[in-house]
Amino acid sequence: MRAARALARLDEVELGDHVCWRMDPAATFADARGYVADGALYGDKVVVIGSRGSTAIGRDGGRPGSVVLDLPHPADTEVLLAAVRREARTAVREGFRSVRVLAERSPSAAPGGAEELLARELKLDEFASESGAIVVCAFRPTQWDASALEQAACLHPHETGARAARPAFRMFSTGADRWSVDGVVDSECAAAFNAVVRAAMRCTPTVRLRFDALEIIDAAGMHALVDAARHLPDRRIVVEGANETVRLCWELAGYAAVGVPVVMAA
């Protein structure tokens, strides 16, 4: 079972991990040389995607069979996902244990690009969960709006690097169209929660959220959840694993009613 956790170093990764690497201002991609070199140790095919600096360590530190991809649009998660899926299929045929991805992530400037990026980040996490691939997404905080980076970070169950802006909650794949919510969803992060749930609603008509590891969801968080479900017609959310207190608060808030597209399962 996947669980959210912080990593002191990139060499602590495990199969199926999807890591948000918040790069410190002084950090460079040379700091990931050990992660890349471990591909040879564990029998993983290394796939490096991103800037000149990131691809350079792939060329220097990868084993024979490693791949360096200079994608024309590295900010496009759909392009990135298609590339790593292709390399994962090839890795199986070539006898590798798995793929070990290092990808530099950049914000999208296209209209509606922020929500599209989140939807595709969810697909990338689902890929890591299903395939057992290790995916490290490198973020340079200086390139990102703080709220956009917070939302993107919420969709990575694992993190390393700068910790000052650790997200209050995380939402990550635990199966097809199933997502675990870990941490706290309150008024301070309700907008981010609304954004990531809306992104999930774009991917499937029914989203199943597991609340087993959720510590708190307050009134603002509940409103954000219902608002996200109402964002698209003919979609719904099924919440599973909520504790008795959460279910009671849900009923008292009036959400356990016909017409509300969120079902709080027992």
Secondary structure, 3 states (H helix, E strand, C coil): CCCCEECCCHHHCCCCCEEEEECCCCCCHHHHHHHHHHHHHHCEEEEEECCHHHHHHHHHHCCCCCEEECCCCCCCHHHHHHHHHHHHHHHHHHCCCEEEEEEECCCCCCCCHHHHHHHHHHHHHHHHHHHCCEEEEEECHHHCCHHHHHHHHHCCCEEEECCCCCCCEEEEEEECCEEEEEEEECCCCHHHHHHHHHHHHCCCCEEEEECCCEEEECHHHHHHHHHHHCCCCCCEEEEECCCHHHHHHHHHCCCCCCCCCEEECC
